[in-house]
Amino acid sequence: MNLTALGRRIHTARRERGLTGEKLSELCSINAVYLRQIESGLKTPSLPVFAAICQALNVSPHYLLCEDLPGCEDERNEELFRRLRSAPPKQAELIRAMLSTALDVMEKDD
């Protein structure tokens, strides 16, 4: 497991969401020092801590482990998925319908 890449992705996602290390560690019920060690690649988070980090940052485990998984999604796709997951139900349904229509049109053009 690439702990440096994992830590970097956690750090980047945390900062993009405007969270301090102290706030994220509080949301995950862990010590801020432990979070800094995870973000710097010195420690491997336990499975419950990893799940709490994913939930607090609203990112998929796949996004955080991208370097270690085959067929890693592009970061832009992850951002779209994150936004879709956080959209209100009516907006999410509209986004899905638009995407489905766009894909249908593109398939017909091929």
Phi and psi in radians as a Rosetta constraint file:
Dihedral C 1 N 2 CA 2 C 2 CIRCULARHARMONIC -1.487 0.35
Dihedral N 2 CA 2 C 2 N 3 CIRCULARHARMONIC 1.572 0.35
Dihedral C 2 N 3 CA 3 C 3 CIRCULARHARMONIC -1.158 0.35
Dihedral N 3 CA 3 C 3 N 4 CIRCULARHARMONIC -0.556 0.35
Dihedral C 3 N 4 CA 4 C 4 CIRCULARHARMONIC -1.138 0.35
Dihedral N 4 CA 4 C 4 N 5 CIRCULARHARMONIC -0.789 0.35
Dihedral C 4 N 5 CA 5 C 5 CIRCULARHARMONIC -1.148 0.35
Dihedral N 5 CA 5 C 5 N 6 CIRCULARHARMONIC -0.732 0.35
Dihedral C 5 N 6 CA 6 C 6 CIRCULARHARMONIC -1.034 0.35
Dihedral N 6 CA 6 C 6 N 7 CIRCULARHARMONIC -0.856 0.35
Dihedral C 6 N 7 CA 7 C 7 CIRCULARHARMONIC -1.075 0.35
Dihedral N 7 CA 7 C 7 N 8 CIRCULARHARMONIC -0.703 0.35
Dihedral C 7 N 8 CA 8 C 8 CIRCULARHARMONIC -1.124 0.35
Dihedral N 8 CA 8 C 8 N 9 CIRCULARHARMONIC -0.720 0.35
Dihedral C 8 N 9 CA 9 C 9 CIRCULARHARMONIC -1.163 0.35
Dihedral N 9 CA 9 C 9 N 10 CIRCULARHARMONIC -0.712 0.35
Dihedral C 9 N 10 CA 10 C 10 CIRCULARHARMONIC -1.082 0.35
Dihedral N 10 CA 10 C 10 N 11 CIRCULARHARMONIC -0.834 0.35
Dihedral C 10 N 11 CA 11 C 11 CIRCULARHARMONIC -1.024 0.35
Dihedral N 11 CA 11 C 11 N 12 CIRCULARHARMONIC -0.823 0.35
Dihedral C 11 N 12 CA 12 C 12 CIRCULARHARMONIC -1.095 0.35
Dihedral N 12 CA 12 C 12 N 13 CIRCULARHARMONIC -0.820 0.35
Dihedral C 12 N 13 CA 13 C 13 CIRCULARHARMONIC -1.097 0.35
Dihedral N 13 CA 13 C 13 N 14 CIRCULARHARMONIC -0.695 0.35
Dihedral C 13 N 14 CA 14 C 14 CIRCULARHARMONIC -1.069 0.35
Dihedral N 14 CA 14 C 14 N 15 CIRCULARHARMONIC -0.836 0.35
Dihedral C 14 N 15 CA 15 C 15 CIRCULARHARMONIC -1.168 0.35
Dihedral N 15 CA 15 C 15 N 16 CIRCULARHARMONIC -0.674 0.35
Dihedral C 15 N 16 CA 16 C 16 CIRCULARHARMONIC -1.080 0.35
Dihedral N 16 CA 16 C 16 N 17 CIRCULARHARMONIC -0.483 0.35
Dihedral C 16 N 17 CA 17 C 17 CIRCULARHARMONIC -1.621 0.35
Dihedral N 17 CA 17 C 17 N 18 CIRCULARHARMONIC 0.046 0.35
Dihedral C 17 N 18 CA 18 C 18 CIRCULARHARMONIC 1.267 0.35
Dihedral N 18 CA 18 C 18 N 19 CIRCULARHARMONIC 0.446 0.35
Dihedral C 18 N 19 CA 19 C 19 CIRCULARHARMONIC -1.717 0.35
Dihedral N 19 CA 19 C 19 N 20 CIRCULARHARMONIC 2.435 0.35
Dihedral C 19 N 20 CA 20 C 20 CIRCULARHARMONIC -1.411 0.35
Dihedral N 20 CA 20 C 20 N 21 CIRCULARHARMONIC 2.871 0.35
Dihedral C 20 N 21 CA 21 C 21 CIRCULARHARMONIC -1.082 0.35
Dihedral N 21 CA 21 C 21 N 22 CIRCULARHARMONIC -0.654 0.35
Dihedral C 21 N 22 CA 22 C 22 CIRCULARHARMONIC -1.117 0.35
Dihedral N 22 CA 22 C 22 N 23 CIRCULARHARMONIC -0.742 0.35
Dihedral C 22 N 23 CA 23 C 23 CIRCULARHARMONIC -1.167 0.35
Dihedral N 23 CA 23 C 23 N 24 CIRCULARHARMONIC -0.771 0.35
Dihedral C 23 N 24 CA 24 C 24 CIRCULARHARMONIC -1.114 0.35
Dihedral N 24 CA 24 C 24 N 25 CIRCULARHARMONIC -0.742 0.35
Dihedral C 24 N 25 CA 25 C 25 CIRCULARHARMONIC -1.103 0.35
Dihedral N 25 CA 25 C 25 N 26 CIRCULARHARMONIC -0.628 0.35
Dihedral C 25 N 26 CA 26 C 26 CIRCULARHARMONIC -1.134 0.35
Dihedral N 26 CA 26 C 26 N 27 CIRCULARHARMONIC -0.793 0.35
Dihedral C 26 N 27 CA 27 C 27 CIRCULARHARMONIC -1.073 0.35
Dihedral N 27 CA 27 C 27 N 28 CIRCULARHARMONIC -0.535 0.35
Dihedral C 27 N 28 CA 28 C 28 CIRCULARHARMONIC -1.669 0.35
Dihedral N 28 CA 28 C 28 N 29 CIRCULARHARMONIC -0.006 0.35
Dihedral C 28 N 29 CA 29 C 29 CIRCULARHARMONIC 1.000 0.35
Dihedral N 29 CA 29 C 29 N 30 CIRCULARHARMONIC 0.764 0.35
Dihedral C 29 N 30 CA 30 C 30 CIRCULARHARMONIC -2.253 0.35
Dihedral N 30 CA 30 C 30 N 31 CIRCULARHARMONIC 2.912 0.35
Dihedral C 30 N 31 CA 31 C 31 CIRCULARHARMONIC -1.306 0.35
Dihedral N 31 CA 31 C 31 N 32 CIRCULARHARMONIC 2.452 0.35
Dihedral C 31 N 32 CA 32 C 32 CIRCULARHARMONIC -1.066 0.35
Dihedral N 32 CA 32 C 32 N 33 CIRCULARHARMONIC -0.583 0.35
Dihedral C 32 N 33 CA 33 C 33 CIRCULARHARMONIC -1.132 0.35
Dihedral N 33 CA 33 C 33 N 34 CIRCULARHARMONIC -0.737 0.35
Dihedral C 33 N 34 CA 34 C 34 CIRCULARHARMONIC -1.066 0.35
Dihedral N 34 CA 34 C 34 N 35 CIRCULARHARMONIC -0.750 0.35
Dihedral C 34 N 35 CA 35 C 35 CIRCULARHARMONIC -1.073 0.35
Dihedral N 35 CA 35 C 35 N 36 CIRCULARHARMONIC -0.753 0.35
Dihedral C 35 N 36 CA 36 C 36 CIRCULARHARMONIC -1.071 0.35
Dihedral N 36 CA 36 C 36 N 37 CIRCULARHARMONIC -0.657 0.35
Dihedral C 36 N 37 CA 37 C 37 CIRCULARHARMONIC -1.170 0.35
Dihedral N 37 CA 37 C 37 N 38 CIRCULARHARMONIC -0.651 0.35
Dihedral C 37 N 38 CA 38 C 38 CIRCULARHARMONIC -1.148 0.35
Dihedral N 38 CA 38 C 38 N 39 CIRCULARHARMONIC -0.831 0.35
Dihedral C 38 N 39 CA 39 C 39 CIRCULARHARMONIC -1.121 0.35
Dihedral N 39 CA 39 C 39 N 40 CIRCULARHARMONIC -0.500 0.35
Dihedral C 39 N 40 CA 40 C 40 CIRCULARHARMONIC -1.552 0.35
Dihedral N 40 CA 40 C 40 N 41 CIRCULARHARMONIC -0.024 0.35
Dihedral C 40 N 41 CA 41 C 41 CIRCULARHARMONIC 1.461 0.35
Dihedral N 41 CA 41 C 41 N 42 CIRCULARHARMONIC 0.207 0.35
Dihedral C 41 N 42 CA 42 C 42 CIRCULARHARMONIC -1.503 0.35
Dihedral N 42 CA 42 C 42 N 43 CIRCULARHARMONIC -0.459 0.35
Dihedral C 42 N 43 CA 43 C 43 CIRCULARHARMONIC -2.228 0.35
Dihedral N 43 CA 43 C 43 N 44 CIRCULARHARMONIC 2.620 0.35
Dihedral C 43 N 44 CA 44 C 44 CIRCULARHARMONIC -1.722 0.35
Dihedral N 44 CA 44 C 44 N 45 CIRCULARHARMONIC 2.187 0.35
Dihedral C 44 N 45 CA 45 C 45 CIRCULARHARMONIC -1.229 0.35
Dihedral N 45 CA 45 C 45 N 46 CIRCULARHARMONIC 2.558 0.35
Dihedral C 45 N 46 CA 46 C 46 CIRCULARHARMONIC -1.174 0.35
Dihedral N 46 CA 46 C 46 N 47 CIRCULARHARMONIC 2.880 0.35
Dihedral C 46 N 47 CA 47 C 47 CIRCULARHARMONIC -1.049 0.35
Dihedral N 47 CA 47 C 47 N 48 CIRCULARHARMONIC -0.790 0.35
Dihedral C 47 N 48 CA 48 C 48 CIRCULARHARMONIC -1.085 0.35
Dihedral N 48 CA 48 C 48 N 49 CIRCULARHARMONIC -0.648 0.35
Dihedral C 48 N 49 CA 49 C 49 CIRCULARHARMONIC -1.207 0.35
Dihedral N 49 CA 49 C 49 N 50 CIRCULARHARMONIC -0.736 0.35
Dihedral C 49 N 50 CA 50 C 50 CIRCULARHARMONIC -1.025 0.35
Dihedral N 50 CA 50 C 50 N 51 CIRCULARHARMONIC -0.789 0.35
Dihedral C 50 N 51 CA 51 C 51 CIRCULARHARMONIC -1.108 0.35
Dihedral N 51 CA 51 C 51 N 52 CIRCULARHARMONIC -0.700 0.35
Dihedral C 51 N 52 CA 52 C 52 CIRCULARHARMONIC -1.143 0.35
Dihedral N 52 CA 52 C 52 N 53 CIRCULARHARMONIC -0.677 0.35
Dihedral C 52 N 53 CA 53 C 53 CIRCULARHARMONIC -1.121 0.35
Dihedral N 53 CA 53 C 53 N 54 CIRCULARHARMONIC -0.807 0.35
Dihedral C 53 N 54 CA 54 C 54 CIRCULARHARMONIC -1.007 0.35
Dihedral N 54 CA 54 C 54 N 55 CIRCULARHARMONIC -0.786 0.35
Dihedral C 54 N 55 CA 55 C 55 CIRCULARHARMONIC -1.158 0.35
Dihedral N 55 CA 55 C 55 N 56 CIRCULARHARMONIC -0.807 0.35
Dihedral C 55 N 56 CA 56 C 56 CIRCULARHARMONIC -1.125 0.35
Dihedral N 56 CA 56 C 56 N 57 CIRCULARHARMONIC -0.604 0.35
Dihedral C 56 N 57 CA 57 C 57 CIRCULARHARMONIC -1.590 0.35
Dihedral N 57 CA 57 C 57 N 58 CIRCULARHARMONIC -0.137 0.35
Dihedral C 57 N 58 CA 58 C 58 CIRCULARHARMONIC 0.991 0.35
Dihedral N 58 CA 58 C 58 N 59 CIRCULARHARMONIC 0.844 0.35
Dihedral C 58 N 59 CA 59 C 59 CIRCULARHARMONIC -2.213 0.35
Dihedral N 59 CA 59 C 59 N 60 CIRCULARHARMONIC 2.750 0.35
Dihedral C 59 N 60 CA 60 C 60 CIRCULARHARMONIC -1.442 0.35
Dihedral N 60 CA 60 C 60 N 61 CIRCULARHARMONIC 2.678 0.35
Dihedral C 60 N 61 CA 61 C 61 CIRCULARHARMONIC -1.003 0.35
Dihedral N 61 CA 61 C 61 N 62 CIRCULARHARMONIC -0.623 0.35
Dihedral C 61 N 62 CA 62 C 62 CIRCULARHARMONIC -1.027 0.35
Dihedral N 62 CA 62 C 62 N 63 CIRCULARHARMONIC -0.740 0.35
Dihedral C 62 N 63 CA 63 C 63 CIRCULARHARMONIC -1.054 0.35
Dihedral N 63 CA 63 C 63 N 64 CIRCULARHARMONIC -0.786 0.35
Dihedral C 63 N 64 CA 64 C 64 CIRCULARHARMONIC -1.243 0.35
Dihedral N 64 CA 64 C 64 N 65 CIRCULARHARMONIC -0.499 0.35
Dihedral C 64 N 65 CA 65 C 65 CIRCULARHARMONIC -1.779 0.35
Dihedral N 65 CA 65 C 65 N 66 CIRCULARHARMONIC 0.293 0.35
Dihedral C 65 N 66 CA 66 C 66 CIRCULARHARMONIC -0.849 0.35
Dihedral N 66 CA 66 C 66 N 67 CIRCULARHARMONIC -0.783 0.35
Dihedral C 66 N 67 CA 67 C 67 CIRCULARHARMONIC -1.135 0.35
Dihedral N 67 CA 67 C 67 N 68 CIRCULARHARMONIC -0.382 0.35
Dihedral C 67 N 68 CA 68 C 68 CIRCULARHARMONIC -1.749 0.35
Dihedral N 68 CA 68 C 68 N 69 CIRCULARHARMONIC -0.035 0.35
Dihedral C 68 N 69 CA 69 C 69 CIRCULARHARMONIC -2.007 0.35
Dihedral N 69 CA 69 C 69 N 70 CIRCULARHARMONIC 2.429 0.35
Dihedral C 69 N 70 CA 70 C 70 CIRCULARHARMONIC -1.228 0.35
Dihedral N 70 CA 70 C 70 N 71 CIRCULARHARMONIC 2.625 0.35
Dihedral C 70 N 71 CA 71 C 71 CIRCULARHARMONIC 1.168 0.35
Dihedral N 71 CA 71 C 71 N 72 CIRCULARHARMONIC 0.636 0.35
Dihedral C 71 N 72 CA 72 C 72 CIRCULARHARMONIC -0.994 0.35
Dihedral N 72 CA 72 C 72 N 73 CIRCULARHARMONIC 2.363 0.35
Dihedral C 72 N 73 CA 73 C 73 CIRCULARHARMONIC -1.249 0.35
Dihedral N 73 CA 73 C 73 N 74 CIRCULARHARMONIC 2.588 0.35
Dihedral C 73 N 74 CA 74 C 74 CIRCULARHARMONIC -1.143 0.35
Dihedral N 74 CA 74 C 74 N 75 CIRCULARHARMONIC 2.476 0.35
Dihedral C 74 N 75 CA 75 C 75 CIRCULARHARMONIC -1.016 0.35
Dihedral N 75 CA 75 C 75 N 76 CIRCULARHARMONIC -0.571 0.35
Dihedral C 75 N 76 CA 76 C 76 CIRCULARHARMONIC -1.138 0.35
Dihedral N 76 CA 76 C 76 N 77 CIRCULARHARMONIC -0.621 0.35
Dihedral C 76 N 77 CA 77 C 77 CIRCULARHARMONIC -1.141 0.35
Dihedral N 77 CA 77 C 77 N 78 CIRCULARHARMONIC -0.715 0.35
Dihedral C 77 N 78 CA 78 C 78 CIRCULARHARMONIC -1.060 0.35
Dihedral N 78 CA 78 C 78 N 79 CIRCULARHARMONIC -0.705 0.35
Dihedral C 78 N 79 CA 79 C 79 CIRCULARHARMONIC -1.106 0.35
Dihedral N 79 CA 79 C 79 N 80 CIRCULARHARMONIC -0.713 0.35
Dihedral C 79 N 80 CA 80 C 80 CIRCULARHARMONIC -1.110 0.35
Dihedral N 80 CA 80 C 80 N 81 CIRCULARHARMONIC -0.754 0.35
Dihedral C 80 N 81 CA 81 C 81 CIRCULARHARMONIC -1.101 0.35
Dihedral N 81 CA 81 C 81 N 82 CIRCULARHARMONIC -0.728 0.35
Dihedral C 81 N 82 CA 82 C 82 CIRCULARHARMONIC -1.069 0.35
Dihedral N 82 CA 82 C 82 N 83 CIRCULARHARMONIC -0.788 0.35
Dihedral C 82 N 83 CA 83 C 83 CIRCULARHARMONIC -1.162 0.35
Dihedral N 83 CA 83 C 83 N 84 CIRCULARHARMONIC -0.669 0.35
Dihedral C 83 N 84 CA 84 C 84 CIRCULARHARMONIC -1.121 0.35
Dihedral N 84 CA 84 C 84 N 85 CIRCULARHARMONIC -0.764 0.35
Dihedral C 84 N 85 CA 85 C 85 CIRCULARHARMONIC -1.108 0.35
Dihedral N 85 CA 85 C 85 N 86 CIRCULARHARMONIC -0.539 0.35
Dihedral C 85 N 86 CA 86 C 86 CIRCULARHARMONIC -1.635 0.35
Dihedral N 86 CA 86 C 86 N 87 CIRCULARHARMONIC -0.058 0.35
Dihedral C 86 N 87 CA 87 C 87 CIRCULARHARMONIC -1.287 0.35
Dihedral N 87 CA 87 C 87 N 88 CIRCULARHARMONIC 2.568 0.35
Dihedral C 87 N 88 CA 88 C 88 CIRCULARHARMONIC -1.050 0.35
Dihedral N 88 CA 88 C 88 N 89 CIRCULARHARMONIC 2.695 0.35
Dihedral C 88 N 89 CA 89 C 89 CIRCULARHARMONIC -0.903 0.35
Dihedral N 89 CA 89 C 89 N 90 CIRCULARHARMONIC -0.789 0.35
Dihedral C 89 N 90 CA 90 C 90 CIRCULARHARMONIC -1.119 0.35
Dihedral N 90 CA 90 C 90 N 91 CIRCULARHARMONIC -0.722 0.35
Dihedral C 90 N 91 CA 91 C 91 CIRCULARHARMONIC -1.166 0.35
Dihedral N 91 CA 91 C 91 N 92 CIRCULARHARMONIC -0.732 0.35
Dihedral C 91 N 92 CA 92 C 92 CIRCULARHARMONIC -1.059 0.35
Dihedral N 92 CA 92 C 92 N 93 CIRCULARHARMONIC -0.728 0.35
Dihedral C 92 N 93 CA 93 C 93 CIRCULARHARMONIC -1.148 0.35
Dihedral N 93 CA 93 C 93 N 94 CIRCULARHARMONIC -0.692 0.35
Dihedral C 93 N 94 CA 94 C 94 CIRCULARHARMONIC -1.110 0.35
Dihedral N 94 CA 94 C 94 N 95 CIRCULARHARMONIC -0.734 0.35
Dihedral C 94 N 95 CA 95 C 95 CIRCULARHARMONIC -1.094 0.35
Dihedral N 95 CA 95 C 95 N 96 CIRCULARHARMONIC -0.788 0.35
Dihedral C 95 N 96 CA 96 C 96 CIRCULARHARMONIC -1.070 0.35
Dihedral N 96 CA 96 C 96 N 97 CIRCULARHARMONIC -0.748 0.35
Dihedral C 96 N 97 CA 97 C 97 CIRCULARHARMONIC -1.124 0.35
Dihedral N 97 CA 97 C 97 N 98 CIRCULARHARMONIC -0.731 0.35
Dihedral C 97 N 98 CA 98 C 98 CIRCULARHARMONIC -1.119 0.35
Dihedral N 98 CA 98 C 98 N 99 CIRCULARHARMONIC -0.768 0.35
Dihedral C 98 N 99 CA 99 C 99 CIRCULARHARMONIC -1.125 0.35
Dihedral N 99 CA 99 C 99 N 100 CIRCULARHARMONIC -0.747 0.35
Dihedral C 99 N 100 CA 100 C 100 CIRCULARHARMONIC -1.072 0.35
Dihedral N 100 CA 100 C 100 N 101 CIRCULARHARMONIC -0.767 0.35
Dihedral C 100 N 101 CA 101 C 101 CIRCULARHARMONIC -1.103 0.35
Dihedral N 101 CA 101 C 101 N 102 CIRCULARHARMONIC -0.779 0.35
Dihedral C 101 N 102 CA 102 C 102 CIRCULARHARMONIC -1.067 0.35
Dihedral N 102 CA 102 C 102 N 103 CIRCULARHARMONIC -0.753 0.35
Dihedral C 102 N 103 CA 103 C 103 CIRCULARHARMONIC -1.144 0.35
Dihedral N 103 CA 103 C 103 N 104 CIRCULARHARMONIC -0.693 0.35
Dihedral C 103 N 104 CA 104 C 104 CIRCULARHARMONIC -1.058 0.35
Dihedral N 104 CA 104 C 104 N 105 CIRCULARHARMONIC -0.773 0.35
Dihedral C 104 N 105 CA 105 C 105 CIRCULARHARMONIC -1.095 0.35
Dihedral N 105 CA 105 C 105 N 106 CIRCULARHARMONIC -0.769 0.35
Dihedral C 105 N 106 CA 106 C 106 CIRCULARHARMONIC -1.134 0.35
Dihedral N 106 CA 106 C 106 N 107 CIRCULARHARMONIC -0.658 0.35
Dihedral C 106 N 107 CA 107 C 107 CIRCULARHARMONIC -1.132 0.35
Dihedral N 107 CA 107 C 107 N 108 CIRCULARHARMONIC -0.669 0.35
Dihedral C 107 N 108 CA 108 C 108 CIRCULARHARMONIC -1.189 0.35
Dihedral N 108 CA 108 C 108 N 109 CIRCULARHARMONIC -0.563 0.35
Dihedral C 108 N 109 CA 109 C 109 CIRCULARHARMONIC -1.264 0.35
Dihedral N 109 CA 109 C 109 N 110 CIRCULARHARMONIC -0.412 0.35
